[in-house]
Amino acid sequence: MRVHGTRTTSGKAEFDDEIENPAFEGSPQLTVERTIEGPDVVVVTGTGVGRHREAGPFTFAYNDHFTFRDDLAAEVDSYAVSLP
């Protein structure tokens, strides 16, 4: 998983650690605005609201690009931008 501008993970364990990052409270609330599907790729765009334990609540726009091999997610590219 590549969270561009933030972090790159390798393998399922590191991916799980990033998804359940202890710096954040709970899971973000995501709104999917658009999904684009190809043979081995799915792109999802939208907005979200989350809560950082130290900085408090934040909103963001995201674009996640999933690449599949043998029906499994092989790569994830994630772009997130803070919103005012």
C-alpha positions in Angstrom: 0.0 0.0 0.0 1.3 3.4 -0.9 -0.2 6.3 0.9 1.4 8.9 -1.3 3.2 11.6 0.6 2.9 9.7 3.9 3.8 6.0 4.0 4.5 2.8 2.0 3.6 -0.5 3.5 4.6 -4.0 2.4 2.6 -7.1 3.0 -0.7 -7.8 4.7 0.5 -7.2 8.3 1.8 -3.7 7.6 -1.3 -3.0 5.6 -3.5 -4.0 8.6 -1.4 -1.9 10.9 -1.9 1.2 8.7 -5.7 0.6 8.4 -6.0 0.2 12.2 -3.5 3.0 13.0 -3.5 3.8 16.7 -3.0 7.5 16.0 -6.6 7.7 14.9 -9.9 7.1 16.8 -12.1 4.5 15.2 -12.5 4.3 11.4 -13.2 7.3 9.2 -16.6 7.8 7.7 -16.2 7.5 4.0 -18.5 8.8 1.3 -17.9 7.2 -2.1 -18.5 9.6 -4.9 -17.4 7.6 -7.9 -16.2 4.1 -8.7 -14.4 3.2 -11.9 -13.8 -0.5 -12.8 -11.5 -2.1 -15.3 -10.4 -5.7 -15.8 -7.8 -5.7 -13.0 -8.3 -2.2 -11.5 -10.8 -0.4 -9.4 -10.6 3.3 -8.6 -12.7 4.9 -5.9 -13.0 8.6 -5.2 -14.8 10.4 -2.4 -14.6 12.3 0.8 -14.2 11.3 4.5 -14.3 12.5 8.1 -11.9 11.1 10.7 -10.5 11.9 14.1 -6.8 12.1 15.0 -6.1 11.4 18.7 -4.0 14.5 19.0 -5.1 16.9 16.2 -8.9 16.2 16.5 -11.4 15.9 13.7 -10.4 16.3 10.1 -12.1 16.1 6.6 -10.4 14.9 3.5 -10.8 13.9 -0.2 -9.4 10.6 -1.3 -8.7 8.6 -4.4 -7.8 4.9 -4.0 -6.5 2.8 -6.8 -6.7 -1.0 -6.3 -4.8 -3.4 -8.6 -5.9 -7.1 -8.5 -4.0 -10.2 -9.4 -5.7 -13.6 -9.2 -8.8 -12.0 -7.6 -6.7 -10.6 -4.7 -5.7 -7.0 -4.0 -2.1 -6.9 -5.0 -1.5 -3.1 -4.8 -3.2 -0.1 -3.3 -2.3 3.4 -4.2 -4.0 6.0 -1.9 -4.1 9.7 -2.3 -5.6 11.9 0.4 -5.9 15.7 0.6 -7.0 17.6 3.7 -10.1 19.8 3.2 -10.9 23.0 5.1 
